[in-house]
Amino acid sequence: MKKALYGLKQAPRAWYNRIDDHLQDLGFFKSPSEATLYVKLVDANLIIIAVYVDDLLVTGSDEKLIKEFKAEMFKAFEMTDLGLMSFFLGMEVKQDHDGILIHQKKYAREILKKFHMEDCKSTTSPMNQKEKFNKDDGADKVDEMHYRSLIGCLIYLTATRPDILFAVSILSRFMHCASEVHL
C-alpha cells in the first residue's frame, strides 16, 4: 500500500479506488454531488465520511456507530485515530457540547505577516461602499504576482469570513491590472 500511495503516478487513483470499494462494501452510499463524501443510515442514525487525500473525517449522530466504523477500518487499513478534529486545511475547529466553532484566526495572522500588514488598523467595513474601482485609474501598477497571491489568500479566508467576500470579489476583478489603489 505504501508503494501504491507514494511510489506510483497512479497512486491517488489506486488509493481512492480501494477506499471507495471498502466504504461501499460497508454499506455507505457515495454522494451524487461530492465524490469524496459517503453517507450511511443505520436505523435513525447517520454516519458521514469525508475522504481527503489519505485522511478520513468521520462524524455522525451515534458515537457507538462511529466507534464500530473505526474498529472496522483498523482491521482493513493501517490507521491512526487522531481524535477530535482541531485543525483542517487552515481552519481551526473547536468542538464542545455547545457546538462547533470554525475559524481561521491563525491563517489570517499568517496572511497579515506575509504581506507585512501586522500593524494595520482594523475596520468594521472591509471596503468603502462609495469606492469605485477602475482598470485605468492612473495610479502606479503593482507586482501582479504579489497582488494575485494576496487575493488568493483572501479568497480562501472567505470560507469562514463571508463579511469580506464582496470586497474580495470586487478586488479579484483587477488581478491582471492591479494598481496601488486596488492594493
C-alpha positions in Angstrom: 0.0 0.0 0.0 2.9 2.4 0.7 4.1 1.9 -2.8 0.6 2.5 -4.1 0.3 5.7 -2.1 3.7 7.2 -2.5 5.6 5.4 -5.3 3.5 5.5 -8.4 1.9 8.1 -10.6 -1.4 6.4 -10.4 -1.2 6.1 -6.6 -4.0 8.5 -5.7 -6.4 6.7 -8.1 -5.4 3.3 -6.6 -5.9 4.6 -3.0 -9.2 6.2 -3.9 -10.5 3.1 -5.6 -9.5 0.9 -2.7 -11.2 3.1 0.0 -14.2 3.7 -2.3 -14.7 -0.1 -2.7 -14.3 -0.7 1.0 -16.7 2.0 2.1 -19.3 0.9 -0.4 -18.8 -2.7 0.9 -19.6 -1.4 4.4 -22.9 0.0 3.2 -22.0 3.6 2.6 -23.5 5.5 -0.3 -21.4 8.0 -2.3 -22.9 11.4 -2.5 -24.1 12.1 -6.1 -22.7 15.7 -5.9 -19.5 15.1 -4.0 -17.4 12.1 -4.9 -15.4 12.0 -1.7 -18.4 12.1 0.7 -20.0 8.9 1.9 -23.2 8.5 4.0 -24.7 5.5 5.8 -28.0 5.5 7.6 -28.5 2.8 10.3 -32.0 2.9 11.8 -32.4 6.6 12.6 -28.7 7.2 13.0 -26.4 8.7 10.4 -22.6 8.4 9.8 -20.8 10.6 7.4 -17.3 10.1 6.0 -15.3 12.7 4.1 -12.2 11.5 2.3 -9.4 14.0 1.8 -6.2 12.6 0.2 -5.3 9.8 2.7 -7.3 11.2 5.7 -10.9 10.4 6.7 -13.1 12.8 8.6 -15.8 10.9 10.4 -18.9 12.3 12.0 -22.3 11.0 12.9 -25.3 11.1 15.2 -24.3 8.0 17.2 -21.0 7.6 18.9 -21.3 3.8 19.1 -21.8 3.7 15.3 -18.6 5.8 14.8 -16.6 3.5 17.1 -17.8 0.4 15.2 -16.8 2.1 11.9 -13.3 3.0 13.3 -12.8 -0.6 14.5 -13.7 -1.9 11.1 -11.3 0.5 9.4 -8.5 -0.5 11.8 -9.0 -4.1 10.7 -8.8 -3.3 7.0 -6.2 -0.5 7.0 -3.1 0.6 8.9 -4.5 3.8 10.5 -4.1 6.3 13.3 -7.0 7.8 15.1 -6.2 11.5 15.7 -9.3 12.1 17.9 -11.4 15.1 17.6 -10.6 17.4 14.7 -8.9 20.6 15.8 -7.2 21.8 12.6 -8.0 21.1 9.0 -6.9 22.9 5.8 -6.0 26.1 7.5 -9.2 26.1 9.6 -9.2 25.7 13.3 -12.1 23.7 14.7 -13.2 24.0 18.3 -15.7 21.3 19.4 -17.6 21.2 22.7 -21.1 20.2 23.9 -22.5 23.6 22.9 -21.5 23.2 19.2 -18.7 23.6 16.7 -16.8 26.8 16.0 -14.7 27.0 12.8 -12.4 29.9 12.3 -9.2 30.9 10.6 -7.5 33.3 13.1 -4.1 31.7 12.7 -4.4 31.8 8.9 -5.5 35.4 8.9 -2.5 36.3 11.1 -0.2 34.5 8.6 -1.7 36.5 5.7 -1.1 39.8 7.6 2.5 38.7 8.3 3.2 37.5 4.8 2.0 40.8 3.3 3.7 43.0 6.1 0.4 44.2 7.5 0.6 43.1 11.1 0.2 46.7 12.3 -2.7 47.6 10.1 -5.9 49.1 11.7 -9.0 47.0 11.9 -12.3 48.3 10.5 -15.9 47.3 10.7 -16.4 47.6 7.0 -13.8 45.9 4.7 -14.4 48.4 1.9 -15.6 52.0 1.4 -19.1 51.5 -0.1 -18.7 54.6 -2.3 -15.4 53.5 -3.7 -15.4 52.9 -7.5 -12.5 50.9 -8.9 -11.4 51.2 -12.5 -8.9 49.4 -14.7 -7.1 52.6 -15.7 -7.2 54.7 -12.5 -3.9 56.5 -13.2 -2.2 55.0 -10.1 1.1 53.2 -10.3 0.9 49.5 -11.2 1.9 46.9 -8.6 3.5 43.5 -8.9 0.8 41.2 -10.3 2.2 38.1 -8.7 2.1 39.8 -5.3 -1.4 41.0 -5.8 -2.7 37.7 -7.1 -1.1 35.9 -4.1 -2.9 38.3 -1.8 -6.3 37.9 -3.5 -5.8 34.1 -3.5 -5.2 34.1 0.2 -8.2 36.3 0.9 -10.4 34.1 -1.3 -9.5 31.1 0.9 -10.2 33.3 4.0 -13.7 33.9 2.9 -14.6 30.3 3.8 -15.0 31.5 7.4 -15.3 35.2 6.7 -18.3 35.9 4.5 -18.1 39.6 5.6 -15.1 40.2 3.3 -16.5 38.2 0.4 -17.9 41.2 -1.5 -14.7 43.3 -1.2 -12.5 40.4 -2.2 -14.7 39.6 -5.2 -14.5 43.2 -6.4 -10.7 43.3 -6.0 -10.3 40.0 -7.7 -11.6 41.6 -10.9 -8.3 43.6 -11.2 -5.8 40.8 -10.9 -4.5 41.5 -14.4 -4.2 45.2 -14.0 -3.7 45.9 -10.3 -2.6 49.3 -9.1 -1.8 51.0 -5.8 -5.4 51.9 -5.5 -6.5 48.3 -5.6 -3.7 47.2 -3.3 
